[in-house]
Amino acid sequence: MMPQKKWKLPDWKHFLFILLAWMLVIFFFSLAEYVDSIKASKPAAFSTLLKFSAMSFLSYILLSTTLLIIFENLPSRWLTATHLLIIYVLMIGIFLPLEVCYEISTNYHFARKKTPPSVLQMLTNMAAMGWWLLGFQASVAYFMQVAATLWQRSREQARRTQELRQKNLMLRLSLMECQLEPYFLLSSLDGIGNLIRVAERSLATTALARLSDLLRYVLRFSGDEKPSMADELGFAKAYLSLQELRHGQYLQVKWTLSEYHWCTVSCPPLLLHAILDLALHWSVMFQQKNHLLQANLRQNAGMILFHVSLALETAIAEPDMTQIAAIRERLDILYAGMASLEMTQNNAQIDLSMCIPAGEYQDG
């Protein structure tokens, strides 16, 4: 047997809002009657009018409170035009007769008359305009609650959608980073394997030592801890030095860094490496023997600019854009459209320009 869902009470702020809203109505209604009584030369005490109005509108406060509780627990599938119309008809059919009896009984009480007439007489003697006015007030209370409920549900749905989208993006980012780390390892091991095959044992030993340092970096920042730009820069330099061992004299690397406290800027792990590895991937894929790689890192107006220029022997006819698309997707997830990656090709030179916000580094 399915357990019944327990009804929950709305937040107390919603009850307070209903009370304050009806208190304003009561105040201005009493004020209008007070002004009219003065114009009619039959002034009445404002406190008496306020008390009478409060008693008259008490039923509407109870109605709004009841509707609030009902709509708070109403399933979303009931928030359709048909169901809302059914609830409205039921509300009018139940509330209006009770409200008519309450209004007449209240009038008799304040007028200090004898016992009010029977319920049937109250309902039949009520003027049509009185029925319409009471129904209009009840309808306003109902549709105000419907509008508030639909607005609140739409906000909750938008928030849940945003949270789900954020979770999907973070999952996608985690998958991309998990794919990136094995790729870095395989790329490095492939270079060391080439050194061993060409009998460069001493260089291979040096390369293995540097690879060990690089792996420590990857393991250190594979969790929640994030590196600074100085950490990422050190990793990128170490990675390029490893590639220089692999390619020997055919690869020349030149760094240009602006004077800045890079240890105060945060950077996602392996981000600079992805750009550098992309440039080297093109040179290896198209069997370029001599290539000059220039890397420039600077800060300008709250943005970090990383520019990589690769000078090749011959132009690449159709560079593979798959990795560029993957890096751009990662930047979109990390910086929500505030980062960019552009590629330009001029004959035998390829330029990669990445721009990211300069976020403050939080240690630990």
C-alpha positions in Angstrom: 0.0 0.0 0.0 1.4 3.4 -1.1 2.1 5.7 1.8 0.0 8.9 1.8 1.7 12.1 1.1 1.6 14.4 4.1 0.4 17.9 3.6 3.0 20.6 4.2 2.4 24.1 5.4 3.8 27.0 3.3 6.5 29.2 4.6 5.4 31.7 7.3 6.4 34.6 5.1 3.5 33.7 2.7 1.0 33.8 5.6 2.4 37.2 6.7 2.1 38.5 3.1 -1.6 37.5 3.0 -2.2 39.1 6.4 -0.5 42.4 5.4 -2.2 42.5 2.0 -5.7 42.2 3.6 -4.8 44.6 6.3 -4.1 47.2 3.7 -7.4 46.5 2.0 -9.2 46.8 5.4 -7.4 50.1 6.2 -8.2 51.8 2.9 -11.8 50.4 2.9 -12.3 51.9 6.3 -10.7 55.1 5.3 -13.0 55.4 2.3 -16.1 54.8 4.5 -14.8 57.3 7.0 -14.4 60.0 4.3 -17.9 59.2 3.0 -19.4 59.5 6.4 -17.9 63.0 6.9 -19.2 64.1 3.5 -22.7 62.8 4.5 -22.5 64.9 7.7 -22.8 61.6 9.7 -19.2 61.2 10.9 -18.4 57.8 12.5 -15.4 56.9 14.6 -12.6 55.6 12.4 -11.8 52.9 15.0 -15.4 51.6 14.8 -15.3 51.5 11.0 -11.9 49.7 11.1 -13.2 47.1 13.5 -16.3 46.5 11.4 -14.2 46.2 8.2 -11.8 43.8 9.9 -14.7 41.6 10.9 -16.2 41.7 7.4 -12.9 40.8 5.7 -11.9 38.1 8.2 -13.6 35.5 6.1 -11.5 36.5 3.1 -8.3 36.2 5.1 -9.3 32.7 6.0 -10.2 32.0 2.4 -6.8 33.2 1.2 -5.0 31.2 3.9 -7.0 28.1 2.9 -6.2 28.6 -0.8 -2.6 29.0 0.0 -2.4 25.7 1.9 -4.4 23.9 -0.8 -2.3 25.3 -3.7 1.0 24.6 -1.8 0.1 20.9 -1.8 -1.7 20.8 -5.2 0.2 18.5 -7.7 1.5 20.2 -10.7 -0.7 18.1 -13.0 -3.7 19.9 -11.5 -2.4 23.3 -12.5 -4.3 23.3 -15.8 -7.2 25.5 -17.0 -9.8 22.7 -16.6 -8.8 21.7 -13.1 -8.4 25.4 -12.0 -11.9 26.1 -13.3 -13.3 23.1 -11.4 -11.6 24.3 -8.2 -12.9 27.8 -8.8 -16.5 26.7 -9.2 -16.3 24.6 -6.0 -14.8 27.5 -4.1 -17.5 29.9 -5.2 -20.2 27.3 -4.6 -19.0 26.6 -1.0 -17.7 30.0 0.0 -20.4 32.4 -1.3 -23.3 31.0 0.8 -21.1 30.9 3.9 -19.9 34.5 3.2 -23.5 35.8 2.8 -24.5 34.3 6.1 -21.4 35.6 7.8 -21.9 39.1 6.4 -25.5 39.4 7.4 -24.8 37.9 10.9 -22.0 40.4 11.3 -24.2 43.3 10.4 -26.8 42.2 12.9 -24.2 41.9 15.5 -22.8 45.4 15.0 -26.4 46.8 14.7 -27.3 45.1 17.9 -30.4 43.7 16.4 -32.2 40.6 17.4 -31.4 37.1 16.2 -30.6 37.2 12.4 -33.0 35.5 10.0 -32.7 31.8 9.0 -30.1 30.7 6.5 -32.6 30.3 3.7 -33.9 33.9 4.3 -30.4 35.2 4.3 -29.6 33.6 1.0 -32.9 34.6 -0.7 -33.0 38.1 0.6 -29.5 39.0 -0.5 -29.5 41.5 -3.3 -28.0 40.5 -6.7 -25.5 43.2 -6.5 -24.4 41.9 -3.1 -23.9 38.4 -4.5 -21.9 39.9 -7.4 -19.7 42.0 -5.1 -19.0 39.1 -2.7 -18.3 36.8 -5.7 -16.0 39.4 -7.2 -13.9 39.8 -4.0 -13.7 36.0 -3.7 -12.6 35.7 -7.3 -9.9 38.3 -6.9 -8.6 36.3 -3.9 -8.7 33.1 -5.8 -7.0 34.3 -9.0 -4.4 36.2 -7.1 -3.5 32.9 -5.3 -3.4 31.1 -8.7 -1.1 33.7 -10.2 1.2 33.5 -7.2 1.3 29.7 -7.3 2.0 29.6 -11.0 4.8 32.2 -10.6 6.3 30.3 -7.7 6.1 27.0 -9.5 7.7 28.5 -12.6 10.5 29.8 -10.5 11.1 26.5 -8.9 11.0 24.7 -12.3 13.5 27.2 -13.7 15.8 26.7 -10.6 15.6 22.9 -10.9 16.3 23.2 -14.7 19.3 25.4 -14.0 20.6 23.0 -11.3 20.2 20.1 -13.6 21.9 21.9 -16.4 24.7 22.8 -14.1 25.1 19.3 -12.9 25.1 18.0 -16.5 27.8 20.6 -17.4 29.9 19.6 -14.5 29.6 16.0 -15.4 30.5 16.8 -19.0 33.5 18.8 -17.7 34.6 15.9 -15.5 34.4 13.5 -18.4 36.4 15.8 -20.6 39.1 16.2 -17.9 39.2 12.4 -17.3 39.7 11.9 -21.1 42.4 14.6 -21.1 44.6 13.1 -18.4 45.1 9.7 -20.0 45.7 11.4 -23.3 48.5 13.5 -21.8 50.0 10.3 -20.3 49.9 8.4 -23.6 51.3 11.3 -25.5 54.2 11.6 -23.1 54.9 7.8 -23.0 54.8 7.8 -26.8 57.6 10.4 -26.8 59.6 8.5 -24.3 59.1 5.3 -26.4 60.5 7.1 -29.4 63.6 8.1 -27.4 64.2 4.4 -26.4 63.7 3.2 -29.9 66.4 5.5 -31.2 68.8 4.4 -28.5 68.7 7.7 -26.6 68.6 5.9 -23.2 70.0 8.8 -21.1 67.4 11.2 -22.6 64.7 8.6 -22.0 65.7 8.4 -18.3 65.6 12.2 -18.0 62.2 12.2 -19.7 60.9 9.6 -17.3 62.0 11.7 -14.4 60.2 14.8 -15.8 57.2 12.7 -16.6 57.1 11.6 -12.9 57.0 15.3 -11.9 54.2 16.0 -14.3 52.2 13.0 -13.1 52.5 14.3 -9.5 50.9 17.6 -10.7 48.1 15.8 -12.5 47.4 13.6 -9.4 47.5 16.6 -7.1 45.0 18.6 -9.0 42.7 15.7 -10.1 40.3 16.4 -7.2 38.7 19.5 -5.9 42.0 21.4 -5.4 42.6 23.9 -8.2 46.0 25.2 -9.3 47.2 28.7 -9.7 48.4 30.1 -13.0 51.9 29.8 -11.7 51.4 26.1 -11.1 49.9 25.6 -14.5 52.6 27.6 -16.1 55.3 25.5 -14.4 53.5 22.3 -15.7 53.3 23.7 -19.2 57.0 24.6 -19.3 57.9 21.1 -17.9 55.7 19.5 -20.5 57.3 21.4 -23.4 60.8 20.6 -22.1 59.8 16.9 -22.2 58.7 17.4 -25.8 62.0 19.1 -26.6 63.7 15.9 -25.4 61.5 14.0 -27.8 61.9 16.2 -30.9 65.5 17.3 -30.2 66.7 20.1 -32.4 63.6 20.1 -34.5 61.5 21.8 -31.8 62.4 25.2 -30.5 60.3 26.8 -27.7 60.3 30.5 -26.8 58.3 31.8 -23.8 57.3 35.5 -23.3 55.7 36.3 -20.0 54.6 39.7 -18.7 55.5 40.7 -15.2 52.6 39.7 -13.0 51.9 37.8 -9.8 50.7 34.6 -11.5 50.5 32.8 -8.2 47.4 35.0 -7.4 45.4 33.9 -10.4 43.5 30.7 -10.6 43.6 28.4 -13.6 41.8 25.1 -14.5 44.3 22.2 -14.5 45.8 21.2 -17.9 44.3 24.2 -19.7 47.5 25.7 -21.0 48.7 22.2 -21.7 45.7 21.6 -24.0 46.6 24.6 -26.2 50.2 23.7 -26.4 49.5 20.0 -27.1 47.1 21.0 -29.8 49.8 22.9 -31.6 52.3 20.1 -31.3 49.7 17.6 -32.4 49.4 19.4 -35.7 53.1 19.5 -36.3 53.5 15.7 -35.6 50.4 14.8 -37.5 51.6 16.5 -40.7 55.2 15.3 -40.2 56.8 18.7 -39.7 60.5 18.4 -39.0 61.4 21.9 -38.0 58.9 24.0 -35.9 59.2 27.0 -33.7 56.7 27.3 -30.9 56.2 30.7 -29.2 54.1 31.1 -26.2 53.0 34.4 -24.8 51.1 34.9 -21.5 49.9 38.3 -20.3 47.2 40.0 -18.2 45.1 42.9 -19.5 42.0 44.5 -17.9 41.0 41.6 -15.8 41.6 39.0 -18.6 44.3 36.5 -19.1 45.6 36.3 -22.7 47.5 33.2 -23.8 48.8 33.2 -27.3 50.6 30.3 -29.0 52.3 30.8 -32.4 53.6 27.7 -34.3 55.8 28.3 -37.3 56.0 25.3 -39.6 57.9 24.4 -42.7 54.8 24.0 -44.9 51.2 25.2 -44.5 48.6 22.7 -43.2 45.8 22.4 -45.8 43.0 21.3 -43.5 43.8 21.4 -39.7 41.7 19.1 -37.6 39.2 21.3 -35.6 38.0 18.5 -33.3 40.3 19.4 -30.4 39.6 23.1 -30.8 35.9 22.4 -30.5 36.5 20.3 -27.3 38.6 23.1 -25.7 36.0 25.7 -26.6 33.3 23.5 -25.0 35.4 23.2 -21.8 35.9 26.9 -21.7 32.1 27.5 -22.1 31.4 25.2 -19.2 34.1 26.7 -17.0 33.5 30.4 -17.8 29.8 30.5 -19.0 30.7 32.2 -22.3 33.1 34.7 -20.9 36.2 32.9 -22.4 37.2 32.4 -26.0 39.6 30.5 -28.2 40.4 31.7 -31.7 42.6 30.1 -34.4 44.1 31.9 -37.4 46.4 30.5 -40.1 48.7 32.5 -42.3 50.6 30.3 -44.8 52.9 28.1 -42.6 52.1 29.8 -39.3 49.2 28.9 -37.0 48.1 31.2 -34.1 46.0 30.1 -31.2 44.6 32.8 -28.9 42.8 32.0 -25.7 41.2 34.6 -23.4 39.9 33.8 -20.0 38.8 35.8 -16.9 41.5 36.4 -14.3 39.9 34.7 -11.3 41.4 35.0 -7.9 43.3 32.0 -6.7 42.1 30.5 -3.4 44.8 28.5 -1.7 43.7 25.2 -0.2 
